[in-house]
Amino acid sequence: MPCSSQPKSDGLISIPNAAATGETYHGLTDSARSYYLSGLLDGFFGSPLLAGNENLATALHECLLQFHTVQIVAIVDKYIADNPALWHHSMHMLALDALEPSCPEFVALQKKVFKTR
């Protein structure tokens, strides 16, 4: 998913590295992972301030309303555990990748907005 604050001439935008990787996330305690994901998702929901697309944040929010925090943590934990080869990647992208199968409407809107995948 191409996204960031600096559009390039080819229409894609770069994404800065996250503060955490899958490896650092994997090493956190259960409660720390829960708090981390809560903060990460809050950031996603506030992202229209930076990305200018309120529809994406709304679609993700509406999808995730069906889950309790412990379910979201379990979804992301499973993805991280099942994909150790990706642990060096930025956690914000890994979390979105983990949640996409549970949020097909969000994924469809992403594809439309970013014209990818």
N, C-alpha and C positions, 0 to 999 in steps of 0.2 A: 504494500500500500504506500504510494508516494505521498508524503505529507511533510510540511515544515513551514517555516515562515518566509523562505526566500525562493520564489519561483525562478526556474531556470528558463532559458530560451526554448528548450524542448518541451516545456509544460510540466516537467517533473520538478519536484522540490526536494531539497535535502533535509535529512533528519539528523539533528545532533545526537551524539551518544547520550545514553541515559546514565544516571548516577549509579544505578544497579544493573547487574547482569543476571542472567539466569542462575549462574553459579552462586553469586552472593545471596540471591533470593532463596535458593535451595538450602543454604546454610542457616537461614533465620529460624527462630522458634515459631511455633504455631501462631502464637498471638502476634508476633512481629510481622509474619506474613499477612495476617488478617488486617492489621493496621496499615501495612504497606499498600495492599490492594485497595483498601478503602480510600487512602489518599490518592493513589494513582487514578482510580475511577472518578473521584472528585475533580481531579485535574482534567480528565477526558471531558467531563460534563461542562467544565468551564472553558474548554478549548475554543468555542466560537469567538471568544474575545481575541484570540490569536489567529485562528484559521479563517474566521469569517463565515463558517457554515454551521448555523444553529441546527439545521435539519439532521446532520450526522450525530451531534451530541444528543439530540432529542431521541433519535432512533435507538442509540445505544442505551440511553437511560430507560426508555420504555421497555426494551428487551430485558434489561437486568432487573426490572421491578418484579419479575416473576420469581426471582431467586432470593434466598437468604444469603447473608454474607458468607456463612460457612459453606454454602454450595458454590459460590464464586471462588472461594479459596480452594475448594476441592477440585474444581474444574481446572484452575490454573496449576495447582500442585500436580495433578495427574499429567498435564501437558509437559510440565517441566521434568517430571520423573521419567516420562516416556521418551524424552528428547534430549538426552545429555549432550549430544553433539552440538546443540544450540545454546548451551549455557553461557558461552562467551558473548552472545547477542544482548542487545539492550532489552531490559525487562519490560519497558512500555510496549515494545513491539511484540514480545513473546506473550504478554498478557492479552493483547488484542487478538493475536493468532489463536490463542487458547479459547477465547470466548466466541470467536466467529462461528463455529458450528452450532452454537446455541442461539445465535442471533441472525437468522437468514435475511430478515428484512434490513438489518443494518448493513450486512455484506452487499446486498443488492444495491442499496443506496451508495455505498462506497464505490462500487463498480461504475455506477452512473456518474457520480461526482468526479471521480478520478480517471474514468475511462480506462481501467486496467483489468487485468485477470479475466 
